[in-house]
Amino acid sequence: MVGCMDWRDDRIGAARRGENPTVLAELSVGYAVIGDVQFLPGYCVLLGKDPTPSALADMPRLERVKFLADADLLATAVERACRSLDPAFRRTNLEVLGNTDAMVHAHVWPRYEWESAELLTRPVWLYEADRWRDASTALGTERPELRGRIEAELKTLVREDYLQVTEQFS
């Protein structure tokens, strides 16, 4: 159908309109989304709500700090969820790159003991190209219990964060 836009063409706009199926939660200045690939189960991305800055340095300092705080919430939720469902969970890596997509976003990569020894301590970007295109780990194949756990952890963390902030000012 001509004129129909795929939500992937404008992920932030689609999230704003409620049309992005990957959205886990709306946070202070970002959208927490499940990643397009799940060869490392639980991979998520934080998309900045404002698509105009192309780098963290382009954001006003307060927005930058809020974005990093949102990234911390997402990374903590991913860590808690992955740790609870996979005993081989090792750690979470957080990356703000922007080399390919010129919009502020952060990658949250869970890492596992079952990864190959040559890649376990290396950046995820060194995984072979076929892993990034593998239909068996593409978007839509993520484990519903893991996605649900990440969403639940995010809700808990946002609530705890809100309660801590309100306590400080009361």
Summary of the structure (lengths in Angstrom):
residues: 170
radius of gyration: 16.3
end to end distance: 54.6
largest distance: 54.6
contacts: 466
relative contact order: 0.17
helix: 45%
strand: 18%
